[in-house]
Amino acid sequence: MKNNYSPLVLALLTAMSSTAYAADKNLQKDETDIERVLITASPIKRTVLESSTPVTILSGEELDQNQAATLGDTLKNVPGVHSSYFGPVASSPIIRGLDGPRVKVVQNGLGASDASRVGPDHQVSTETSTATQIEVLRGPATLIYGSGAIGGVVNVVDNRLPSQRQEGVSGEVFAQYDNVADAKTVSTDLNAGSGDFAFHVDGYTRKTDDYKIPVPANIDEEGGSTTLANSDIDASGYNFGAGWITDDTRVAFSYGHMDSEYGLPGEEGVFIKLNQDRYQGVVDWNNLDGFIKAVHWQNAYTDYEHSEIEGVEIGTTFKNESIESRLWAEHAPVYGWKGVAGLHYNKSDFEAIGEEAFTPPTKTDSIAAFLMEEKEVGPLLWQFGARVEQLTHDVNNDFFTGLSGSNSVSFDNKDYTAVSGSAGVVWSIDDRNSLAFNYAYSQRAPSASEIYAYGPHIGSGTYEIGGGFELDDDNGQYNVVQTDESVEKEISNNIDITYRYNADTWNVSVSVFNNEVDNYIFEDFTDLVISDGAFITSADFEDQVAISGGSDEESDGLPVVLFSQQNARLYGYEAQVDWHLNDDWRLEVFTDYTRAKLDSGGNVPRMPPMRFGSSVHYEYGNWHTEVEVIRNAKQDKVAENETQTDGYTMLSASANYYLDLGDVDMTIYIKGDNLTDQEGRVHSSYLKDEAPLPGRSVSLGIRARF
């Protein structure tokens, strides 16, 4: 694997030689932050308290404390958010039980445009070590981001597109070592300016060995290795940005590059090599005269590629070249209503190349118009929105030649019109109490892989068959044939009710939701296995393995997963309490729960269990200490052909020491995770039986802001 540190070293040298400017550091979490931090993911800039939909923002010290190698692991302790956990190398966020193509991951408001929505083994191409804040919008957020956001949005915000003028240089340098995988992470974030011009550069590097685990990786293994084989990471990246900023205009542009190599746990000798180039730009016209008060234009071009490599041979290469553009305008109030209207265009050219490609090359185009309005009437803030989207999948049918034994598979272009709308109200009962209600009607067009998948997916260890096919049983002989039935849009009717209490020393948030989804698409594990190119029952496969007495036959068998549709209901809650007992002590408690049922009476697969946790914070002088306990309950509400997962409890502790060095604010910390070396297996993970959570770890870090 590579070891390229040059961009980061250059940035570090720049930081050490620059003039520093001090920034104030809040040692304890400030409850008034929730009143000030704006949700940048929404064109109508509102705070968390002013949103009718549940929103969580990680920033400042809270983000620093939770940063991990993957986006999913960074957000895994946010109420309502879990991690898909494909080992410690590739984990995506799961919001209220929904993940994959239902959760939109965006970078500064525009899609990450990687392959993480296609498979759980594909890394999200965002970096948290250089992020300034991460916003999580729970529930349907399709009005701005499209039908792919029916489950929620995660917006990773950084400084690569300068938004403010400044004089001189500011930034931070961060370094961490973690003994659980001999992991070394270094990053830097620098911002500079002169007059109307602002500049940005950041970079990071992360290198780990295989992770230590409390028990042998395989759940049925005894006396095996307590190191998770093939779980190493070697990644680096950098971003450059520049902007021209006046009182009325902003023009900013950025270029970013990412390289990553990481192993696939459970697949010996298989690793992924990823690289991405991303260009992003924004133009803002503010303080305009007339009916249109401001116009904003965001654009991004992303060239993404990763290869799944077995030994030295490339098995499959995934490519995604995308263009995204969003243009919207803010209008003057009309009868008290103010808001935005805009257009959103997205073009994606996705292909998988190689003998083990499981999705055909597909071009996807979408164009949408959206409208968001709000009006204050006394203590009520009314919020409405609508979106109409036209989406087309253009599939290359040459992919299917030979796969089905004939040339009979041929799909026409798939066209979908997705209509979404929402209505919400925030009632400010008094200065401390508020109640929010939101109803969202959302339509989601199925993704290309949900329709056209056909082949072995090495990362997830399955043989995937899309909803455009069906399994034909001819007296025990199974064949895959194209179905005459189309894959329908998902239609979600979601209701959210949120109570918030915000005072000087108390912050309480409780949300309940009910999401009725028609035509819910899910990966249905059949009772079939493909072995030596033939579909056989799992019982017959086990007999073959027993007769052969070896692992060669066993390694050749992949369970067959069929994308199916059925109505589903998802409901649950999130609750969080943050209490400053006094100037030194602070207590946080949270819990969340999602229940997901199919109309047939079965359960939606891989649903995260109930969870509750608590943390105690203590400050003395320049010290800030924390002890946290999180309990993941047993998950026994499982789908057909899915196994139960035992509950587990994770104990962690940390201590931060703050140094004021004049122009530099420095934090030195030590953190211990899974201190009891508990075996923990993530129910929502495809690898739960092959990849437990990391064992006891101790990390040391230093962060300097100037």
Number of C-alpha atoms within 10 A of each C-alpha: 12 11 11 14 16 12 17 22 17 11 20 22 10 15 21 10 8 15 12 18 16 15 15 10 14 9 15 17 14 11 17 13 12 16 13 12 16 18 23 18 25 17 18 16 13 16 18 21 25 22 23 24 25 26 19 17 21 21 18 14 13 13 19 18 15 17 18 18 21 23 25 23 22 24 27 21 18 20 23 30 25 29 26 28 29 31 28 25 24 27 27 30 31 25 28 28 26 23 23 22 23 24 26 27 31 22 21 21 22 23 20 23 27 27 22 19 23 16 18 23 28 24 24 22 24 20 22 21 28 25 23 16 21 25 21 24 25 24 30 31 26 32 27 24 25 31 34 24 28 32 28 25 27 27 24 26 23 19 24 29 25 26 19 17 19 18 14 14 20 22 21 21 23 21 19 18 20 18 17 20 22 16 20 19 20 23 24 26 28 25 23 19 20 12 12 15 20 24 26 22 24 28 29 27 26 22 23 22 21 19 25 24 24 20 24 20 25 17 13 8 12 10 7 10 15 15 21 27 20 21 26 23 26 22 24 27 24 23 23 19 22 24 25 20 21 16 11 11 15 21 19 22 20 22 20 19 19 21 20 22 22 25 28 28 26 23 18 13 14 21 24 22 19 23 20 21 17 19 18 23 20 21 19 20 17 18 13 13 9 9 11 15 16 20 20 18 18 19 19 24 20 23 18 23 21 23 21 26 18 15 11 9 10 18 17 21 20 21 23 21 20 23 20 21 19 22 18 20 20 22 19 16 15 10 7 11 15 17 20 21 20 20 19 21 19 20 18 19 17 23 21 21 18 13 12 17 22 24 29 22 24 22 20 21 19 20 19 23 20 23 19 24 20 20 18 15 10 8 13 16 18 21 23 20 21 21 26 20 24 18 22 19 23 17 22 17 17 13 19 20 13 11 13 14 11 9 12 13 19 14 15 10 14 17 15 18 17 21 21 25 22 22 19 22 24 24 21 18 12 9 9 13 15 20 20 24 22 23 23 26 21 29 29 28 27 23 19 25 23 24 22 26 23 27 22 22 19 21 22 21 18 20 22 26 27 23 27 24 24 19 16 14 10 8 6 10 11 16 15 16 14 18 14 9 10 11 22 17 21 21 22 25 19 23 22 22 21 22 19 20 18 19 13 11 15 16 19 18 19 19 22 19 21 19 24 19 22 19 18 21 22 17 19 20 21 15 15 21 25 20 18 10 9 13 22 20 19 18 12 12 20 15 12 15 17 13 10 12 11 11 10 10 17 16 12 12 24 22 21 24 22 24 22 21 19 15 17 23 20 19 19 18 21 23 20 20 17 20 18 19 11 9 11 13 17 20 18 17 18 22 22 24 22 22 19 23 20 18 12 9 9 14 19 25 23 24 25 31 24 19 23 20 20 17 18 16 20 17 18 11 9 12 16 19 18 18 17 18 16 19 17 21 17 16 19 14 21 19 19 14 10 15 15 13 22 16 19 16 18 19 19 19 19 19 18 20 18 19 14 15 11 12 13 19 19 21 19 17 20 18 20 19 19 21 15 15 18 19 20 23 23 28 28 22 22 20 24 21 18 20 28 27 24 25 23 21 21 18 18 17 18 18 19 19 22 22
